[in-house]
Amino acid sequence: MITTFNKTLLTLICLSMSVLMLVSCDKNDDDATTSDQVVLLSFGPTGAKHGDTLRFIGHNLDKVSSIKFTGNAAVVDQANFKTRTPDLILLIVPQAAEKGYVTLVTSQGDIVTKTQFNLSVLTTVASITAQARPGENVTINGTYLNWVTSVTFVRDKVVQTFVSKSYNQLVVKIPDDAETGPLVLRYLGTDSGNVQTTDTLRVTLPLSTTFAPNPVKHQTNVTITGTNLDLARKVSFTGVSTPVTTFVSQSPTQLVIKVPAATRKGKVTLEAASGVQTVSANDLDVVLPTVTNMTPNPIDPGTNVTVTGTNLDLVTSITFENRPAVTTFVSQSATQIVATTPVGMASGKITLAVLNSTVTVQSANILTITGGPPPPTVALPFYDEGVTTNWTSTGWIGGGWGGTVDYNNGTPVRVGAKSAKIAYAGGYGSPMQLGGNNINMSSYTTFKISIYGSAGTAGKKVKLVFNGAGGYEIVLGAEGQWTDYAIPLSSITAATSLSEIWIQEFSGVGFTIYVDAMGLN
């Protein structure tokens, strides 16, 4: 039984081989076999690793003198073939071999494979350059680095062109906009993938150390001293919204820039091409005038005022409250300006314009005009240098709507050094609101308030609203001056307790007023 089975099996195998030979052999195969032409039939395996044995099958392969792989110096001479017969060549895959076509060199000419040879590789990184400047080279050491097709820096900055590339070293130029961080290497092969460096490449940034002169005048040059300043692409000054991108001169250790007109005292920020910023440790100061005294004070409008201080030779104009700027002075020096005050001015701080600058300087004190009415007296003030504790001890300051309110405005003022500036946006807004109280009004008869109308307010209306209902309309009078109002409580509300105060715009348009000396009498 066993003998019969084996004989049957042997017969089937022989028949199968006969069929295969008949199918695989044709006239060309017969010609190649009988001629001296070198023919490559197949090679592989195509997913081998470096150091594996690679097999080439064909005819007259003993006439192959060398085999070239894709990759620098990836050539195997016949002396290094493991086996070379007319039908078979065996060789070890060289370390320099890369993905690509393989060339068999013969005296009859080169034979290039129809398909690409691929390998299974795993790129590794042993070390990278620790720190470098943009534009300089970073060196990556490891294995199979010749298989790397791209290096990605932080924020997806991809580099695909290399300075040099070999099996154990890759050199790549750092992009101008590169940032500090690890690198990601993309490599190809049968098992392509990414490898991220363990170490971080620190990209050098520009740093400032000193400024000269400091302080500096607007629209003049300042010299920034530091390191790697040639890497700075933008410079930002405090108070200036747009960075400076055009420099007088630039070197690794020195940067000369014209100081923008809006610059104020503060830090200077340097920005590299990457967008990464470095901030100066020290402040850059700017030369500005200061006011120490104004005499006489009070003053009659139309007479001369003497302003004393420092750097007053930089002043180009003085603006007095409620009047256009005065640009012509009786006399001017670095420490003193004599100017004629304009008729129609109101009490308030003076404002100085500065040469070559958009920055203005305001006096700390108020220049008061003579002949004005005496300040009102208020028995229970709710606003006097700010919202008083008479209200805030039990109540709150509300946000309101339809505009803005500044409770610490410096000029103009009716009493003291502060007033509340109300800028109505229109639409019957009420940005100034006080609420959350329960004040007994039975011992008071009058509500007092002083209002200063800015330009365009004459004839406009505001409404005093108590406890969120009813109210009293005020038609604003002369612009550019304070008007004191004493309003009977009975005209505002019939209530005997006060929980809320609104000062509401009642003309449906936008304008600005100032409020001071507000309370009960």
C-alpha positions, 0 to 999 in steps of 0.5 A, a space after each residue: 500500500 505504501 509503495 503504491 502510494 509513493 509511486 503514484 505521488 512521484 508520478 503526479 510530481 513529475 507531471 506537474 514539473 513537466 507542465 511548469 517547465 513547459 509554461 515557464 520556458 519559451 523561445 526567449 528562455 531557450 535563446 538566453 540559455 544557449 547564448 552568452 548574453 547576461 540575463 537577470 531573471 529575479 533577485 531578492 528578497 526585497 525586504 532584506 536588512 543590511 548584512 542579509 544575503 541577497 540572491 540574484 538568479 539569471 544566465 551568464 551571471 559569472 560575467 558580472 564584475 560588480 553590483 551597485 546599489 543606490 547609495 554612496 559607495 554602495 558597490 560590491 565587487 565580484 571578489 566580495 560575492 559569496 557565490 558567483 556562478 552562471 545562474 546564481 550570485 549571492 552577496 551580503 547587502 552593504 551598510 551603505 545600500 539604500 532604497 532604489 534600483 540595483 545595477 549589475 555591471 558587465 562587459 556587455 553593459 549595465 543591467 538595471 533591475 525592473 523593480 526597486 530594492 527596499 530594506 528594513 531599517 530603523 534609524 537611530 539618533 545618538 547625539 545632536 548639536 546642543 545649540 546653534 544660530 539660525 543659518 548654522 548647521 546642526 549635526 546629527 549622529 546615529 545610524 541609518 541616517 542616510 535613509 532620512 528624507 526630512 528633518 522637522 523643527 518645532 512648529 512643523 518647519 520641515 527641511 528636506 535638503 541636507 548639507 551632507 548625509 551618510 550612514 552615521 551622520 546627518 548635517 542640516 542647516 537650521 532655518 531662519 525661523 527655527 525655534 528651540 525644541 527636539 527634532 523629528 527625523 523621517 526615514 524610509 524603508 520597508 518599515 518607514 517611520 519617524 524618530 524624535 531626538 531625546 536631546 533638545 536643539 537650543 536655537 540662539 536668540 538675540 539678547 539686549 543688555 544696555 541702551 545708550 543714551 538712556 534716557 533718549 529723546 523721541 525720533 533720535 537714535 538709540 544704540 542697543 548693545 547685546 549678543 546675537 543682535 543680527 538675528 533680530 527682525 523686529 523691535 517693540 517699544 513700550 507704548 508703540 503698537 507697531 514693531 520697528 522693522 527698519 534699523 539704522 544699523 545692525 551687527 551681532 553686538 549692536 543695533 541702532 534704531 530710531 526711537 518711535 514718537 509714541 515710545 514711553 518708558 519701559 521694556 524693549 522687546 526683540 523678536 527673531 524670525 521665528 517669532 520668539 521674543 526676548 525682553 530687556 532686563 532694563 527699562 529704556 527711558 525717554 526724555 519728557 518735560 515735567 511741570 513742578 510749578 505754575 504761577 500765579 495760581 489762581 490766575 486771571 484768564 488772558 494774563 501770563 502764567 509761568 510754568 517751571 520744570 525740566 526739559 521744557 525746551 521740548 514743549 511744542 504747545 500747552 493746552 489749557 482746559 476748554 481751549 485750543 492749544 497755545 503754540 506761541 510762548 512769551 519765552 521758553 527755556 529748558 526750565 521755564 515757559 511763560 505763556 499767555 493764558 487764553 480767555 475762556 479757559 476753565 480750571 484744570 490741569 495743563 497738557 504739554 505736547 512734546 517735540 517729535 513725539 505723540 506722547 503728552 505730559 499733564 501737570 500734577 496740579 490744577 491751574 485754577 481761574 479766578 472769579 469763578 463761583 465758590 465750590 458748593 457745599 454738600 452735607 452728605 456727599 456721594 461723589 467727592 474725589 471718587 464715590 464716597 464711603 457714605 455710599 459704598 459702606 452699604 451700597 455698590 457702584 454699578 456697571 450701567 450701560 450705554 457708555 463708559 465712566 471714569 471715576 478717577 478723571 483728573 481734569 476738569 474738576 469742580 472740587 479737589 483733584 478728581 471728577 467722574 467722566 461720563 462718555 455717553 454712547 447714545 441710546 439713553 444709556 446710563 453708565 454711571 449707576 450707584 445702587 444697593 443702598 437704603 439711605 434715609 432722606 427725611 432730614 434732607 431737602 435738596 440733591 446737589 450735583 455739579 456738571 461740566 459740559 464738553 463741546 457739543 453738549 449745550 441743549 442736551 439732556 441728562 436725567 437724574 433717576 432715583 430708585 430706578 423710576 421717575 426722575 428729573 431732566 436737566 438741560 445742559 447749559 454753557 459748554 466748557 464750564 461747571 454748572 452747579 445744580 441744587 434740585 429739590 428732592 420732591 422734584 426727583 422722587 416721592 420716596 423717603 429712602 434712596 437705594 439707587 442713583 442713575 445719571 442717564 443720557 436723555 437726548 438719544 445721542 452720544 456726548 461727554 459730561 463731567 460730574 462732581 460735588 454730588 450728594 444730599 443737602 
